[in-house]
Amino acid sequence: MFYHLFYPLTKYVSGFNIFQYITFRAASAAITALLISFILGPRVIRLLKKHQIGEEIREEGPETHKAKAGTPTMGGIIVLGAVVVPTLLWARLDNLYVQLVLLATVWMGVVGFIDDYLKVVKKLPKGLIGRYKMVGQLTLGAIVGLIILNSETFADVATKTTVPFFKNFNLDVGFLYVPLVMLVITATSNSVNLTDGLDGLAIGLIGIAATAWAGISYISGRVDFSEYLNIMYLPGAGELTIYCAALMGAALGFLWYNCYPAQVFLGDTGALALGGALGTLAILTKKELLLIIIGGVFVAESLSVILQVWSFKHRGKRIFLMAPLHHHFELKGLPEPKVVIRFWIVGILFALLSLTTFKIR
């Protein structure tokens, strides 16, 4: 909004020229997101406590988690506010990249909110039935995919995706593109949701991934940088940097309340929204396969659940003490904060590895 209000005034006041710079608006979005988190956080937490909207701990979960029962959940409302508002203020609102990532964030936030509401307020043990949740995820994927296919913005690259470590090679998936988008958004939102099991774990990893994607978005939208690194040039993708910066600021702000011992949990409201947003960022920057590296911890968490279920069903044995993977290390005797920090370190390593793929080709 600020870009549209102030940049046209450059011909009268030269200082307004600063609003054309993505770096300035990205930094401003990050600061705004952090401030919104600090202002909104205590108020939302008090409201959730007042209405007794607290987490119900699964009986089959680790014993140490029983003490967390009653901790306010649906804290994703804080993150959504701290991401959406700064993006609306500092990004160009006529940019399709920004419109689509905001659509994904809000859409999955609503799906997650309904799930949390049914579980916590209406006391339905399973919340939103799995197939209905899946319908929400797949529908969003279909909408995003079809918009990309029919938009002039993506005219030359609509069905293409970058293949890491390969130079001058972009895979064209053709008619499989929309199903691919549906798969990416569904898998990523569910993976982040599975990872959100320890204080600060998921939101910290989201902040790390957002930092990596801020860099990717910026260089993808610069003709000089993309040409130098020999990657796909995407005019307008640089505006996603503002969204990613807001996501970084929101992650840090929420971590203030979500670090061990957590004052509030993300809930499905936040986890599904952030997962959907992460998947959409990968789709919009044409780096769907790179998401496997940047989101390496999320992938490992999901695989641990899949392998555990498969092994128990077909062999009658468990591979891990408990799935997802973070619970396995908890039951091995590692304190929760140590598990979280080590997973963050691995997440940072994955993010750095993903950035090396631009030169190692």
N, C-alpha and C positions, 0 to 999 in steps of 0.2 A: 504493500500500500504506500509506504513512504517513497518508494521509487517513483510511482505514478504521480504522487503529489508534488514532490520536490525537484526531481530531475528536470522536468520541463521548465522550471524556473531558472535554470542555469544561465539563460540568455539575459536575465536581470541581475542575478547574484551568482558570481562565478563559483563561490564556495559550494553550491549545491551540486557541482560536478562530481563530488565525492560519492554521490549515490549511484553512479554508474559502475563503481568498482565492486566486484563480487567479494573480494577479500574484506573490504570495509563492512559490507552488509552481513557477511558471514560471521565476523567477529561480534558485530552488534547483536545478531540473532542469538549467538551462544550466551552472551552476557544477559540478554533479556530473558532467555529460557532459565538461566540459573536464578535470576531474581524472582521470576514467577514461581519457581519451585519453592524458594524460601518464603515467599509471601503466601502462596496457596497451601503449602504443605501442612503447617500447623492447624489451619482452619479445616482442611479436609479430614485430617486425623481426628480432630475433636468431634466433627460431625459424624464420622463413622463410629466413634466410641459412643456417642450419645444415642445413636440408633442401634447400638449393639451389633454392628456389622463386622463380625469377627471370623477368623479362619477356623474351620473345623478340620482337625488333623485326622488323617486316615488311620484306622486301627492297625493296618499292616505296615505302617511306616516305622522308622526308627524310634525307639523308646525316648530318646533325647528330645524328640520333636513334640512330645505330648505337652511340654511346658509352654509351647507356642500357641496352644489353643486359646482362642479369643482375641488374638492380635488382629487389629483392624486390617481388612483386606479391601480390594477394589481401589487400591492406591494408584492404579494405572490412570485414574482420573487426573491426578497431579501431573503425570508425565504427558498425557494427551494435551492438557492445557498448556504445558510448558513447551510443547513441540509445535502445536498448531498455531497458537497465537503469534509467536515470533516469526514463523514462516509467513503468515498472512501480513505481518507488519513489514518485513524486510525483503521478501522475495518478489519477483515480478509475477503478478497474478495472471498475466496473459500467456504464461509459459506452460505448455502442455505437460512437461516433465513434472513441474510443481503441482499442477492440478491432479495428475494421476497418483502421485505419491501421497498427497493429502487425502484423496479419495480412498486409497487403500488403508491409510492409518485410521481414518474415521470409521470406515466400513467395518474393519475387523475390531475396532474398539467397541462398536455397538454390539457385534456378535458376542464379544467377550463380556460386555456389561450384562447382556441378557443371561448368559451362562452363570455369572457370579450372582446376579439377582435371584435366579431360580434356586441356586444352591444355598446362599447365605440368608436371604430374606424369606423365600418361600419354603426353605428347608427340604428341597428335593435333593436327595443324595447325589444324583448324577448330573444335576443341573440341566443344561440344554442337552437333549439327547444327541449322541454322537453324529448320527446321520444328518440331523438338522444343522449342526455346526459345520459339517462337511459341505452341505449344500451352500452355506454362506461363503465358505472359502472358495469352492469351485466356481460359484457364480461371479465372485469378484475377479477370479482369474480369467474367466471367459470375457468379462467386460473389458478388463485391461488389455487382454490380447487382441480383441476385436477392434478396440480403439486404435491401438498401435498399427494394426494391419490396414486400417482405412484412413490413416492420418498422413498428410503430406510431410509432416515433421520427420517421419520415419520411412519415407517413400523408398529410399535406396537400400535401407538396412533392416526393414521390418522383420523378416524371418531369419535374420542372421544372428549368430552369437560368436563371441571371441573364444578361441581355443587357447588356453594358457600354454606357454612354452613353445608355441609354433609361430613362426614369422610369416607374415603375408598369407595367413590362412584363417578365414572366417567360415565357420560351418553354417550352411543354409539348411534349416530343418524343414522348410517348405510348409506343407499342409499340417505338419505336426506342431507348428508353432503355438497355436492356441492351447492345445493339450499340455505343451511344455510349460507355458505360463501358469496354467491351472495347477500343475504339479509343483512348480517352484513355490508358489504362494502358499499352497496347502501344506507342503512339507516344511517350509521354513517357519510358518506360524505355529505348527504343532511342535517343532523341535525346540523353539524358544519356550513354549509352554511347558515342555517336559523338563527343560533345564532350570526353570524357576522353582527350585526346591530348597535352596539354601539362601540365607540372608545375604543379599548383595550380589549373588552369583550371576543371574541373568542380566540384570541392569548394568553390571560392570562390563560384561562381555558385549552387550549392545553398544555401550560407549566406545569400546575398542573398535568394533566393527564400523561404527559410524565415522570414527576418525579416518579409518582406511578408505571408506567410501567417499568421504569429503575430498580426499586427495584424488581419487579416481575420477570423480565427477568433474573436478576442476580441470584436470589435464585433458579429459575427454572433450570438454567444451572449448578448449583452446587449440586453434589450428596449428600454432607453432609447436606447442608441447606434444600434441598428438602426432604430428608429423615427425618430430625428433625421435619419439619413442616408437614410432611406426605402429600406432594403435588406431582403432576406429575413431574418426573424428565425428562428433555428434553436436552439431550447432544447437545451442540452447541448453545443453546438459549441465553447463557450469552453474546454472541456477540451483541445481540440486545441492550444491555446496552449502547454500544457505540453510536448506532443510537439514542436512547432515550436521551442520554446526549447531542448529537448534536442538537436534537429537543428542549431541554430545553434552551440551549445557544442561538439558533436561535429565540426562543420565546421571551427571555429577550431582545435580540438585536433589534427585530422588535418592541417590546413594547416601546422602546426608541422613536420611530417615530410615533407609533400608539396610544399612550396614549392621553387622552383628553387635548387640541383639536388636533385631528389627523393631521399629515402632509401627511399621505398616508394611503390608505386602503388596506386590503388583496386582495379584489376582489375574484372572483371565482377561479382564478389561485391558490391562497393560501388556501382558505377555503375548496375547494373540495379535494385538494391534502392532506391537513392535516387531514381531516376527513377520507379519504381513508386510510391514513397511520395508524391512530388510530384504525380503524377497523381491519386492517391487523395485527397489533400488538396483538390484542385480539385473532385473529385466530391462529397466529403462537405460542402463548404461551398457547393455549388451555384454554383460559379464556373468551370465548365469552359471557357467562352469566354475568361475573363480569363486563363487559363493561357497563352494565345497571347501575351499582352502581358508578363506576369511572366516567362515563360520565353522571351522574344523571342530571346535568343542561341541557346538550344537549337533553336528553330524555324529560325533562320537557318542553323545548322550542318546540320540535316537537309535543308533545302531545297537547300543547296549540293551535297550528295551526289546528291539526286534530279535536279537540273538538269544536273549534270556527266554522270551516267549517260545521261540522255535525250539530251543534246546529242551525246555521243560516239557513241551508238547510231544516231541518226537523221541527224546532220550530219557525223559523222566528225571533229568538232572539240571541243576542251575549252573551257569557259567560264572555268574557274579553272586556275591553274597546278597545283593539287592540291586535292582535296577530302578531308575536310571543310574548311570555310572557314579555320580557324586555320592549316592547312598552307599555304594560298595566301599568307597574309601572311608566313609564315616564309620561303617561297621568294622573296618580294619583297625580302627582305633585313632584315626586322625581327627583332631579337633575341627569343628566346622569352619572357623576362620582360616585355618591352614589350608583346608581343601579349597576354599573359595579363592584365596590368593594364588595358590598354585595353578588353579584352572585359569585365572586371569593371566598369569605368566605365559601359560601355553597359548592362550588366546592372542596375546601380543606377538608371540613367535609366529603364529599362523598369519597374523596381519602383515608382519614384516616379510614373511615368505611370499605372500601374495603380491607384494609390491616388487619383489625381485623378478617376478615373471615378466615384467615389462622389458627387462634387459636380457634375461637369460632365455634366449629364443634362437 
